[in-house]
């Protein structure tokens, strides 16, 4: 008993912990209203596969009716209604074995001659919304379009486009053709546009409003002639400054060499024999001196 209870508990936990993929219900042609006798195909899409999903519907006569058993025909992963009738009007959705459900689609099959073709799936903010008024009876009267019972405008082309829709454009729409009739109202949903995640303010660079715009033009090639003139000018300047120094140095060296050459002459001094005025000196005091002085 304890082992059985433990196994059941583990199985239940594994079912709850396993992620359930969400299916999406699509319809072709995509129109919330259809004329009697038209064909329609509905599909449950989940990662390119619809295995494990069942298409069901609620109408005035049935609840949670399964495709292929109580209505429609299963063709591959799709469910087709080859000849739609007014009692096929209702809500359609996909349901998994675990009870998960997809988005729902409302289909209306009026018995009258006028229908309003509108998207079966919600329109995202910022996109364009196109509504088309169609009739099986010939008429030269342009259709008029209404939202929540209020008149919008008349469109001779038979369709009305609302550019860049917002949440305020959500509501009940219908159309009216004079001398023919009016369509049933259809609810148009508008979903909020997903916001992209922005980096933290601290990581955002501070814009430099004083910086000039980037130069996207190609930079001109360098001017080699101006570079040559600049080098020549610098050479002339160096010559003008250096030449006087060389000249003055040369002159100073030349003068110094001439001066040392003239001073190389030797000077000799020879004393002659004493004159009569000197004869009074003693004979032994005969002085003979020869002096040679060299000046360099």
C-alpha positions as a Markdown table, in Angstrom:
| # | Residue | x | y | z |
|---|---|---|---|---|
| 1 | Unk | 0.0 | 0.0 | 0.0 |
| 2 | Unk | 2.7 | 2.4 | 0.9 |
| 3 | Unk | 4.7 | 1.6 | -2.3 |
| 4 | Unk | 1.6 | 2.1 | -4.4 |
| 5 | Unk | 0.8 | 5.5 | -2.8 |
| 6 | Unk | 4.5 | 6.6 | -3.3 |
| 7 | Unk | 4.4 | 5.6 | -7.0 |
| 8 | Unk | 1.2 | 7.5 | -7.5 |
| 9 | Unk | 2.7 | 10.6 | -5.8 |
| 10 | Unk | 5.8 | 10.4 | -7.9 |
| 11 | Unk | 3.8 | 10.1 | -11.1 |
| 12 | Unk | 1.6 | 13.1 | -10.1 |
| 13 | Unk | 4.6 | 15.2 | -9.4 |
| 14 | Unk | 6.2 | 14.3 | -12.7 |
| 15 | Unk | 3.0 | 15.3 | -14.5 |
| 16 | Unk | 2.9 | 18.6 | -12.8 |
| 17 | Unk | 6.6 | 19.3 | -13.3 |
| 18 | Unk | 6.5 | 18.6 | -17.0 |
| 19 | Unk | 6.0 | 21.7 | -19.1 |
| 20 | Unk | 2.9 | 21.8 | -21.2 |
| 21 | Unk | 3.3 | 23.3 | -24.7 |
| 22 | Unk | 0.7 | 25.8 | -25.7 |
| 23 | Unk | -1.2 | 25.2 | -28.9 |
| 24 | Unk | -2.5 | 27.9 | -31.2 |
| 25 | Unk | -5.8 | 27.6 | -33.2 |
| 26 | Unk | -5.7 | 29.0 | -36.7 |
| 27 | Unk | -8.4 | 29.3 | -39.3 |
| 28 | Unk | -8.5 | 29.4 | -43.1 |
| 29 | Unk | -10.0 | 31.6 | -44.5 |
| 30 | Unk | -9.4 | 34.0 | -41.6 |
| 31 | Unk | -12.8 | 35.6 | -41.2 |
| 32 | Unk | -15.1 | 35.8 | -38.2 |
| 33 | Unk | -18.2 | 35.7 | -40.4 |
| 34 | Unk | -19.0 | 33.4 | -43.3 |
| 35 | Unk | -21.7 | 32.9 | -45.8 |
| 36 | Unk | -23.8 | 29.7 | -45.7 |
| 37 | Unk | -22.3 | 26.9 | -47.8 |
| 38 | Unk | -18.7 | 28.1 | -47.6 |
| 39 | Unk | -15.9 | 25.7 | -46.4 |
| 40 | Unk | -13.5 | 26.3 | -43.5 |
| 41 | Unk | -10.4 | 24.6 | -42.1 |
| 42 | Unk | -9.2 | 24.8 | -38.5 |
| 43 | Unk | -5.9 | 23.6 | -37.2 |
| 44 | Unk | -4.2 | 23.2 | -33.8 |
| 45 | Unk | -0.6 | 24.2 | -34.2 |
| 46 | Unk | 2.1 | 23.3 | -31.7 |
| 47 | Unk | 5.8 | 23.1 | -32.7 |
| 48 | Unk | 4.8 | 22.0 | -36.2 |
| 49 | Unk | 2.8 | 19.2 | -34.7 |
| 50 | Unk | -0.8 | 18.8 | -33.3 |
| 51 | Unk | -0.4 | 15.4 | -31.7 |
| 52 | Unk | -2.3 | 15.2 | -28.5 |
| 53 | Unk | -4.6 | 18.1 | -29.1 |
| 54 | Unk | -8.3 | 17.8 | -29.9 |
| 55 | Unk | -10.4 | 20.5 | -31.6 |
| 56 | Unk | -13.7 | 21.2 | -29.8 |
| 57 | Unk | -16.6 | 23.7 | -30.0 |
| 58 | Unk | -19.5 | 25.1 | -28.1 |
| 59 | Unk | -22.7 | 26.0 | -30.1 |
| 60 | Unk | -26.3 | 26.6 | -29.3 |
| 61 | Unk | -26.9 | 22.8 | -29.7 |
| 62 | Unk | -23.8 | 21.2 | -28.3 |
| 63 | Unk | -21.0 | 21.6 | -25.7 |
| 64 | Unk | -17.4 | 20.5 | -26.0 |
| 65 | Unk | -18.2 | 18.6 | -29.1 |
| 66 | Unk | -15.2 | 16.9 | -30.7 |
| 67 | Unk | -14.2 | 17.3 | -34.3 |
| 68 | Unk | -14.5 | 14.1 | -36.4 |
| 69 | Unk | -17.0 | 12.6 | -33.9 |
| 70 | Unk | -19.9 | 15.0 | -33.6 |
| 71 | Unk | -19.1 | 17.5 | -36.3 |
| 72 | Unk | -16.6 | 18.2 | -39.2 |
| 73 | Unk | -14.0 | 15.8 | -40.7 |
| 74 | Unk | -10.4 | 15.2 | -39.5 |
| 75 | Unk | -7.9 | 15.6 | -42.3 |
| 76 | Unk | -4.3 | 15.1 | -41.0 |
| 77 | Unk | -3.9 | 17.6 | -38.2 |
| 78 | Unk | -6.8 | 19.8 | -39.4 |
| 79 | Unk | -10.5 | 19.8 | -39.0 |
| 80 | Unk | -12.6 | 20.8 | -42.0 |
| 81 | Unk | -16.2 | 21.8 | -42.5 |
| 82 | Unk | -17.0 | 21.5 | -46.2 |
| 83 | Unk | -20.4 | 23.1 | -46.0 |
| 84 | Unk | -20.9 | 25.5 | -43.1 |
| 85 | Unk | -24.4 | 26.2 | -41.8 |
| 86 | Unk | -25.9 | 28.8 | -39.4 |
| 87 | Unk | -25.9 | 26.2 | -36.5 |
| 88 | Unk | -22.1 | 25.9 | -36.9 |
| 89 | Unk | -21.9 | 29.3 | -35.3 |
| 90 | Unk | -20.1 | 29.1 | -32.0 |
| 91 | Unk | -16.8 | 29.1 | -30.1 |
| 92 | Unk | -13.9 | 26.8 | -31.3 |
| 93 | Unk | -10.7 | 25.9 | -29.4 |
| 94 | Unk | -8.0 | 23.2 | -29.0 |
| 95 | Unk | -7.7 | 21.1 | -25.9 |
| 96 | Unk | -5.0 | 18.7 | -24.7 |
| 97 | Unk | -5.3 | 15.4 | -22.8 |
| 98 | Unk | -4.2 | 17.2 | -19.7 |
| 99 | Unk | -6.9 | 19.8 | -20.0 |
| 100 | Unk | -4.8 | 22.7 | -21.4 |
| 101 | Unk | -6.6 | 24.9 | -23.9 |
| 102 | Unk | -5.5 | 27.2 | -26.7 |
| 103 | Unk | -6.9 | 30.5 | -27.9 |
| 104 | Unk | -10.5 | 30.5 | -29.0 |
| 105 | Unk | -12.1 | 31.6 | -32.2 |
| 106 | Unk | -15.7 | 32.9 | -32.7 |
| 107 | Unk | -17.4 | 31.9 | -36.0 |
| 108 | Unk | -20.7 | 33.5 | -37.1 |
| 109 | Unk | -22.8 | 32.1 | -40.0 |
| 110 | Unk | -25.7 | 34.6 | -40.4 |
| 111 | Unk | -28.7 | 33.8 | -42.4 |
| 112 | Unk | -28.8 | 37.3 | -44.0 |
| 113 | Unk | -27.2 | 38.5 | -47.2 |
| 114 | Unk | -24.5 | 40.8 | -45.6 |
| 115 | Unk | -21.4 | 39.8 | -43.6 |
| 116 | Unk | -18.5 | 41.7 | -42.1 |
| 117 | Unk | -15.1 | 40.1 | -42.7 |
| 118 | Unk | -12.9 | 40.9 | -39.7 |
| 119 | Unk | -9.8 | 39.2 | -38.2 |
| 120 | Unk | -10.5 | 36.1 | -36.1 |
| 121 | Unk | -7.3 | 36.7 | -34.0 |
| 122 | Unk | -6.5 | 39.8 | -32.0 |
| 123 | Unk | -4.7 | 42.7 | -33.8 |
| 124 | Unk | -1.5 | 44.0 | -32.3 |
| 125 | Unk | -1.1 | 47.7 | -31.5 |
| 126 | Unk | 0.5 | 49.7 | -34.3 |
| 127 | Unk | -0.7 | 47.3 | -37.0 |
| 128 | Unk | -3.4 | 48.1 | -39.7 |
| 129 | Unk | -7.0 | 46.8 | -39.3 |
| 130 | Unk | -9.0 | 46.1 | -42.5 |
| 131 | Unk | -12.8 | 45.4 | -42.4 |
| 132 | Unk | -14.6 | 44.3 | -45.5 |
| 133 | Unk | -18.4 | 44.4 | -46.0 |
| 134 | Unk | -19.6 | 41.8 | -48.4 |
| 135 | Unk | -23.0 | 40.9 | -49.8 |
| 136 | Unk | -24.4 | 38.2 | -52.2 |
| 137 | Unk | -27.0 | 40.6 | -53.6 |
| 138 | Unk | -25.9 | 43.2 | -56.2 |
| 139 | Unk | -26.1 | 46.7 | -54.9 |
| 140 | Unk | -24.8 | 50.2 | -56.0 |
| 141 | Unk | -25.0 | 51.6 | -52.5 |
| 142 | Unk | -21.7 | 52.0 | -50.6 |
| 143 | Unk | -21.6 | 50.3 | -47.3 |
| 144 | Unk | -21.4 | 52.2 | -44.0 |
| 145 | Unk | -19.3 | 51.1 | -41.1 |
| 146 | Unk | -20.2 | 51.3 | -37.4 |
| 147 | Unk | -18.4 | 50.8 | -34.1 |
| 148 | Unk | -20.3 | 50.1 | -30.9 |
| 149 | Unk | -23.5 | 51.3 | -32.6 |
| 150 | Unk | -21.9 | 54.7 | -33.8 |
| 151 | Unk | -21.5 | 55.5 | -37.4 |
| 152 | Unk | -17.9 | 55.8 | -38.6 |
| 153 | Unk | -18.0 | 56.5 | -42.3 |
| 154 | Unk | -19.1 | 55.2 | -45.7 |
| 155 | Unk | -16.6 | 53.4 | -48.0 |
| 156 | Unk | -17.5 | 53.1 | -51.7 |
| 157 | Unk | -14.7 | 50.5 | -52.1 |
| 158 | Unk | -16.5 | 48.2 | -49.7 |
| 159 | Unk | -13.6 | 48.0 | -47.1 |
| 160 | Unk | -12.4 | 50.2 | -44.4 |
| 161 | Unk | -8.8 | 50.3 | -43.1 |
| 162 | Unk | -7.8 | 51.7 | -39.7 |
| 163 | Unk | -4.1 | 52.5 | -39.7 |
| 164 | Unk | -1.9 | 52.0 | -36.6 |
| 165 | Unk | -4.7 | 50.7 | -34.3 |
| 166 | Unk | -4.6 | 51.3 | -30.5 |
| 167 | Unk | -6.6 | 49.8 | -27.6 |
| 168 | Unk | -9.2 | 52.5 | -28.2 |
| 169 | Unk | -10.1 | 50.8 | -31.6 |
| 170 | Unk | -11.2 | 47.7 | -29.8 |
| 171 | Unk | -15.0 | 47.1 | -30.0 |
| 172 | Unk | -18.0 | 45.7 | -31.9 |
| 173 | Unk | -18.0 | 46.5 | -35.6 |
| 174 | Unk | -20.7 | 46.0 | -38.2 |
| 175 | Unk | -21.6 | 47.3 | -41.7 |
| 176 | Unk | -24.8 | 48.3 | -43.4 |
| 177 | Unk | -25.8 | 48.4 | -47.1 |
| 178 | Unk | -28.9 | 50.4 | -48.0 |
| 179 | Unk | -31.7 | 48.3 | -49.5 |
| 180 | Unk | -29.8 | 45.1 | -48.7 |
| 181 | Unk | -29.3 | 44.8 | -45.0 |
| 182 | Unk | -26.7 | 44.8 | -42.2 |
| 183 | Unk | -24.2 | 42.3 | -40.9 |
| 184 | Unk | -24.1 | 40.8 | -37.4 |
| 185 | Unk | -21.7 | 42.6 | -35.1 |
| 186 | Unk | -18.2 | 41.1 | -34.6 |
| 187 | Unk | -15.8 | 41.8 | -31.7 |
| 188 | Unk | -12.3 | 43.1 | -32.7 |
| 189 | Unk | -9.6 | 42.6 | -30.1 |
| 190 | Unk | -6.4 | 44.7 | -29.9 |
| 191 | Unk | -3.5 | 43.4 | -28.0 |
| 192 | Unk | -0.7 | 45.4 | -26.4 |
| 193 | Unk | 2.5 | 45.5 | -28.3 |
| 194 | Unk | 5.3 | 43.6 | -26.4 |
| 195 | Unk | 7.9 | 45.9 | -24.9 |
| 196 | Unk | 11.5 | 45.2 | -25.6 |
| 197 | Unk | 13.8 | 44.9 | -22.6 |
| 198 | Unk | 16.1 | 47.9 | -22.2 |
| 199 | Unk | 19.5 | 47.9 | -20.4 |
| 200 | Unk | 19.8 | 49.5 | -17.0 |
| 201 | Unk | 20.2 | 53.3 | -17.0 |
| 202 | Unk | 23.6 | 53.0 | -15.4 |
| 203 | Unk | 24.9 | 51.1 | -18.4 |
| 204 | Unk | 23.6 | 53.4 | -21.0 |
| 205 | Unk | 26.2 | 55.8 | -22.4 |
| 206 | Unk | 25.5 | 59.5 | -21.8 |
| 207 | Unk | 24.8 | 61.2 | -25.1 |
| 208 | Unk | 27.2 | 64.0 | -25.9 |
| 209 | Unk | 25.0 | 66.8 | -27.3 |
| 210 | Unk | 28.0 | 69.0 | -28.1 |
| 211 | Unk | 29.8 | 66.5 | -30.2 |
| 212 | Unk | 29.6 | 67.0 | -33.9 |
| 213 | Unk | 27.8 | 64.4 | -36.0 |
| 214 | Unk | 30.0 | 61.7 | -37.4 |
| 215 | Unk | 31.6 | 62.4 | -40.8 |
| 216 | Unk | 30.4 | 59.7 | -43.1 |
| 217 | Unk | 32.2 | 61.1 | -46.1 |
| 218 | Unk | 35.5 | 59.6 | -47.3 |
| 219 | Unk | 38.6 | 61.3 | -46.0 |
| 220 | Unk | 40.6 | 63.0 | -48.8 |
| 221 | Unk | 44.0 | 61.6 | -49.7 |
| 222 | Unk | 47.0 | 63.2 | -47.9 |
| 223 | Unk | 48.6 | 66.2 | -49.7 |
| 224 | Unk | 52.2 | 65.2 | -50.4 |
| 225 | Unk | 53.1 | 68.5 | -52.0 |
| 226 | Unk | 52.4 | 70.4 | -48.8 |
| 227 | Unk | 54.5 | 68.0 | -46.8 |
| 228 | Unk | 57.4 | 68.6 | -49.2 |
| 229 | Unk | 57.1 | 72.3 | -48.9 |
| 230 | Unk | 57.0 | 72.0 | -45.1 |
| 231 | Unk | 60.2 | 69.9 | -45.1 |
| 232 | Unk | 62.0 | 72.4 | -47.4 |
| 233 | Unk | 61.0 | 75.3 | -45.2 |
| 234 | Unk | 62.4 | 73.6 | -42.1 |
| 235 | Unk | 65.7 | 72.9 | -44.0 |
| 236 | Unk | 66.1 | 76.5 | -45.0 |
| 237 | Unk | 65.4 | 77.6 | -41.4 |
| 238 | Unk | 68.1 | 75.3 | -40.2 |
| 239 | Unk | 70.6 | 76.5 | -42.8 |
| 240 | Unk | 69.9 | 80.2 | -41.9 |
| 241 | Unk | 70.5 | 79.5 | -38.2 |
| 242 | Unk | 73.5 | 77.1 | -38.7 |
| 243 | Unk | 75.5 | 78.9 | -41.4 |
| 244 | Unk | 76.4 | 82.1 | -39.4 |
| 245 | Unk | 77.7 | 79.9 | -36.6 |
| 246 | Unk | 79.9 | 77.9 | -39.0 |
| 247 | Unk | 81.3 | 81.1 | -40.6 |
| 248 | Unk | 82.0 | 82.8 | -37.2 |
| 249 | Unk | 83.7 | 79.6 | -36.0 |
| 250 | Unk | 85.9 | 79.4 | -39.1 |
| 251 | Unk | 87.0 | 83.1 | -38.8 |
| 252 | Unk | 87.9 | 82.7 | -35.1 |
| 253 | Unk | 90.0 | 79.6 | -35.8 |
| 254 | Unk | 91.9 | 81.3 | -38.6 |
| 255 | Unk | 92.7 | 84.4 | -36.5 |
| 256 | Unk | 94.0 | 82.2 | -33.7 |
| 257 | Unk | 96.3 | 80.2 | -36.1 |
| 258 | Unk | 97.8 | 83.5 | -37.6 |
| 259 | Unk | 98.6 | 84.8 | -34.1 |
| 260 | Unk | 100.4 | 81.7 | -33.0 |
| 261 | Unk | 102.6 | 81.7 | -36.2 |
| 262 | Unk | 103.9 | 85.3 | -35.7 |
| 263 | Unk | 105.0 | 84.6 | -32.1 |
| 264 | Unk | 107.2 | 81.6 | -33.1 |
| 265 | Unk | 110.2 | 84.0 | -33.9 |
| 266 | Unk | 113.2 | 83.5 | -31.4 |
| 267 | Unk | 114.7 | 86.4 | -29.6 |
| 268 | Unk | 118.5 | 86.3 | -28.8 |
| 269 | Unk | 120.4 | 88.7 | -26.5 |
| 270 | Unk | 124.2 | 88.8 | -26.7 |
| 271 | Unk | 126.2 | 90.9 | -24.4 |
| 272 | Unk | 129.2 | 92.6 | -26.0 |
| 273 | Unk | 132.6 | 93.2 | -24.3 |
| 274 | Unk | 132.6 | 96.0 | -21.7 |
| 275 | Unk | 133.2 | 99.4 | -22.8 |
| 276 | Unk | 135.7 | 101.9 | -21.4 |
| 277 | Unk | 133.1 | 103.0 | -18.8 |
| 278 | Unk | 133.1 | 99.5 | -17.6 |
| 279 | Unk | 136.9 | 99.1 | -17.6 |
| 280 | Unk | 136.9 | 100.1 | -14.0 |
| 281 | Unk | 135.6 | 96.7 | -13.2 |
| 282 | Unk | 138.0 | 94.1 | -12.0 |
| 283 | Unk | 139.6 | 91.9 | -14.6 |
| 284 | Unk | 138.3 | 88.9 | -12.9 |
| 285 | Unk | 134.8 | 90.3 | -13.2 |
| 286 | Unk | 134.5 | 89.7 | -16.8 |
| 287 | Unk | 130.9 | 88.9 | -17.5 |
| 288 | Unk | 129.9 | 87.2 | -20.6 |
| 289 | Unk | 126.4 | 86.2 | -20.8 |
| 290 | Unk | 124.4 | 84.8 | -23.6 |
| 291 | Unk | 120.8 | 84.5 | -23.1 |
| 292 | Unk | 118.3 | 83.1 | -25.6 |
| 293 | Unk | 114.7 | 83.5 | -24.9 |
| 294 | Unk | 112.1 | 81.7 | -27.0 |
| 295 | Unk | 108.6 | 82.9 | -26.9 |
| 296 | Unk | 105.9 | 80.6 | -28.0 |
